[in-house]
Amino acid sequence: MANKEEILSGLAEIVNEETGLAPDAVQPDKSFTEDLDIDSISMMTIVVNAEEKFGVRIPDEEVKNLKTVGDAVDYIDNAQGS
């Protein structure tokens, strides 16, 4: 099970692979759409890759609630524990 720091780092790698954004640009307070300019198609790819990497399930209806990187880190952190 990954801790929040490892989840953030892993998400940063996934976002970098999908968008080419520098991993250090992926911070907990950044909005996926407004700050990182990630569209819905890229977001779905990021979600699928995060599910595989962290062994969690992120239902489609939850994805719209993941507005910031921090939201995603918290969701993955909680999902791992259940």
Residue pairs with C-beta under 8 A, 6 or more apart in sequence:
1 80
1 81
2 10
2 54
2 76
2 77
2 80
3 77
4 73
4 74
4 77
7 54
7 73
7 76
7 77
8 26
8 27
8 28
8 69
8 73
9 23
10 50
10 53
10 54
11 26
11 46
11 50
11 69
11 72
11 73
11 76
12 23
12 24
12 26
13 23
14 46
14 49
14 50
14 53
15 21
15 23
15 26
15 36
15 38
15 46
16 22
16 23
16 26
17 49
18 38
18 42
18 45
18 46
18 49
19 36
19 37
19 38
19 42
21 36
25 36
26 36
26 69
27 69
28 68
28 69
28 70
28 73
29 68
29 69
29 70
30 36
30 68
30 69
31 67
31 68
32 38
32 43
32 46
32 66
32 67
32 68
32 69
32 72
33 39
33 43
33 67
36 69
38 46
43 63
44 63
47 58
47 63
47 66
50 56
50 58
50 72
50 76
51 57
51 58
54 76
54 79
54 80
55 80
56 76
56 79
56 80
57 79
58 66
58 75
58 76
58 79
62 75
65 71
65 75
66 72
66 75
